[in-house]
């Protein structure tokens, strides 16, 4: 979410919460206006403080990402997985052929 959208969202929230609070607690029209404006201003300032803290911590944590070495490692892992898949397929084929041989030829005792 962009910073401007966040400010607008929290300001509108503050307005409606301020209006609800003012309707519940105020005794006159000026009190309603005062409560609504003060709570809206609080939410507006709070949104700016939140964005400032977010950018201060987010921008400060940018760092160098070693893309080339990361891609080399991923390519190595992909090759290793492919080798293991080939071995697993070979073992599966050997097991299947042994199962087929064992069930296809009846023993001489069973035939008699």
C-alpha positions in Angstrom: 0.0 0.0 0.0 1.4 3.4 -0.9 2.0 6.0 1.8 -0.7 8.4 0.4 -3.3 5.7 0.5 -2.4 4.7 4.0 -2.7 8.3 5.2 -6.1 8.7 3.5 -7.4 5.4 4.9 -6.4 6.2 8.5 -7.7 9.8 8.2 -11.1 8.6 7.1 -11.1 6.0 9.8 -10.3 8.7 12.3 -13.1 10.9 11.0 -15.8 8.2 11.4 -14.5 7.1 14.8 -14.4 10.7 15.9 -17.9 11.3 14.6 -19.2 8.2 16.4 -17.5 9.2 19.7 -18.7 12.8 19.4 -22.3 11.7 18.8 -22.1 9.5 21.9 -20.4 12.0 24.2 -21.0 15.5 23.0 -23.7 17.8 24.5 -23.8 20.5 21.7 -23.0 20.9 18.0 -19.6 22.6 18.7 -18.6 19.6 20.9 -19.4 17.3 18.1 -17.3 19.3 15.7 -14.4 19.6 18.2 -14.3 15.9 19.0 -14.5 14.9 15.4 -11.7 17.3 14.3 -9.4 16.4 17.2 -9.7 12.7 16.7 -9.3 13.0 12.9 -6.2 15.1 13.4 -4.8 12.5 15.8 -5.3 9.7 13.3 -3.8 11.9 10.5 -0.7 12.5 12.6 -0.5 8.9 13.7 -0.5 7.7 10.1 2.4 10.1 9.2 4.4 8.9 12.2 3.7 5.2 11.2 4.8 5.8 7.7 8.0 7.7 8.8 8.9 4.8 11.1 8.2 2.2 8.4 10.4 4.0 5.8 13.2 4.6 8.4 13.4 0.9 9.2 12.6 -0.4 5.7 15.0 1.7 3.8 17.8 1.3 6.3 17.7 -2.5 5.9 18.4 -2.6 2.2 21.5 -4.6 1.4 23.4 -6.4 -1.2 21.8 -9.6 -2.5 24.4 -12.0 -4.1 22.2 -13.0 -7.1 25.0 -14.8 -9.1 26.1 -17.1 -6.3 22.4 -17.7 -5.3 21.6 -18.8 -8.8 24.7 -21.0 -9.0 23.6 -22.7 -5.8 20.0 -23.2 -7.0 21.3 -24.7 -10.3 23.4 -27.1 -8.3 20.4 -28.2 -6.2 18.3 -28.6 -9.4 21.0 -30.9 -10.9 21.2 -33.0 -7.7 17.5 -33.4 -7.5 17.4 -34.5 -11.2 20.1 -37.1 -10.4 18.1 -38.4 -7.5 15.0 -38.6 -9.5 16.8 -40.7 -12.1 18.1 -43.1 -9.4 14.6 -43.4 -7.9 13.1 -44.1 -11.3 15.8 -46.8 -11.9 15.1 -48.4 -8.5 11.4 -48.3 -9.2 11.8 -49.9 -12.6 14.0 -52.7 -11.1 11.4 -53.3 -8.3 8.6 -53.4 -10.8 10.5 -55.9 -13.1 11.2 -58.1 -10.0 7.6 -58.1 -9.1 6.5 -59.0 -12.6 9.1 -61.8 -12.8 8.0 -63.2 -9.4 4.3 -63.3 -10.2 4.5 -64.3 -13.9 6.4 -67.6 -13.6 4.7 -70.1 -11.3 7.0 -72.5 -9.5 7.2 -76.2 -10.5 5.5 -77.3 -7.3 2.4 -75.1 -8.0 2.1 -76.4 -11.5 2.1 -80.0 -10.4 
